[in-house]
Amino acid sequence: MNCNGVIRRVSSYIDGELEATVVEEIELHLKQCQDCTILVQQTRLTVHLYYDSDLVDFPVEVQARLHETLRRKIDESRK
């Protein structure tokens, strides 16, 4: 397992959705890679913080701007 593999699987790893062999590979990599260890720790913390927070309703105008920005970014990434 390398850093890119950990990055691609970090959510599934934290959620416990990976096969045992993949978990072992990730954990072996984490023992050797400080950057990925920090990534996993920070992602866990972020998930925990947002899990306990209340949902916020954005005004319609803010939602529209957000969706437009996301559409533009997606279109740019496909070019």
Secondary structure, DSSP 8 states (H G I E B T S, - for coil): --HHHHHHHHHHHHTT-S-HHHHHHHHHHHHH-HHHHHHHHHHHHHHHHHHTS------HHHHHHHHHHHHHHHHHHH-
